[in-house]
Amino acid sequence: MVVPKAKVPDVLQLYHSGCSGGHLGVKRTLLKIRERFYWVHYRDDVEDWYRKCTSCAAVKGPQIRSRGALKLYNVGAPWERIAIDVAGPFPETESGNKYFMVVMDYFTKWPEVFAIPNQEASTVADKLVHEVFCRFGVPLEIYSDQGRNFESQIFQETCRVMGTHKTRTTSCHPQSDGMVQRFNQTLERYLAKVVEKRQRDWDRHIQPFLLSYRSAVHESSSVTPAFANFGRELRLPADLITGIPPDAPRSITDYANEIKKKKSKIVYCVSKGSNKQVARAPVLGW
């Protein structure tokens, strides 16, 4: 769809500042817009919009580069190995929540975030079993820091009963769980942009942000977490406003076979590190 010049600010507002964008960076915003629209100098307009976004400018600070490159951990399938972490305490919300718990899949980069009133082992284990294991299956391995809630007897017994192996970071080195720590930073920056002055509504902004994050291309895999997890892209609220090309009618069997082929190719490409091949998949529509 070719966007008239007068409508460009509306598109940028939807796909960067709105819940379809999540105030993510230039690259992710650009990739979302590129799949749906075209206009002359759209890259320059996206970069200019991002530079002039007051919410992003107010929260983003100087970046501190790490001193050494982190080593990669090879994962061969979705939800084979997950990371878990708890962040907080934050100002208590009207719902009584003071922490948020993050569970993230190493292969697809799919995040799950839960606002919780406390970080006790029983609360963490209950959320993990009922909200993650029962929806995505039991992973082979869970990775966490050495927090008392993760090292407690309750959590260890939960892992034993479910049959999953528990590993942990080295002492005083949270950077060894860099994936989830980096996601926490991204989420906290977003909440700082949208939270009210009293900061008592931050838990209500988590799920809309997850929609934006899951539908944005992840730099390490070159596909969106949604595409890596489901084999299809998510339909965004902004797509209902601007319109998207209709899908070709297919039977359930044909659709399942197509998803199976896509998932097999994603698993092969990500496992072998062929990120460029995976990145072209949504565009070519294989």
JORAGI-V880414 format. One record per run of one state. SS is the DSSP state (helix for helix, strand for strand, loop for the rest). FROM is the first residue (numbers start at 0). TO is the last residue. If there is no record, write none. Layout:
ss: [SS	SS]
from: [FROM	FROM]
to: [TO	TO]
This chain:
ss: [loop	strand	loop	helix	loop	helix	loop	strand	loop	helix	loop	helix	loop	strand	loop	strand	loop	strand	loop	helix	loop	strand	loop	helix	loop	helix	loop	strand	loop	helix	loop	helix	loop	strand	loop	strand	helix	loop	helix	loop	helix	loop	helix	loop]
from: [0	1	2	4	17	25	34	37	38	41	51	53	59	80	88	98	105	110	116	120	136	140	144	147	151	152	162	164	168	173	194	201	214	216	217	223	224	230	236	242	251	272	274	284]
to: [0	1	3	16	24	33	36	37	40	50	52	58	79	87	97	104	109	115	119	135	139	143	146	150	151	161	163	167	172	193	200	213	215	216	222	223	229	235	241	250	271	273	283	285]
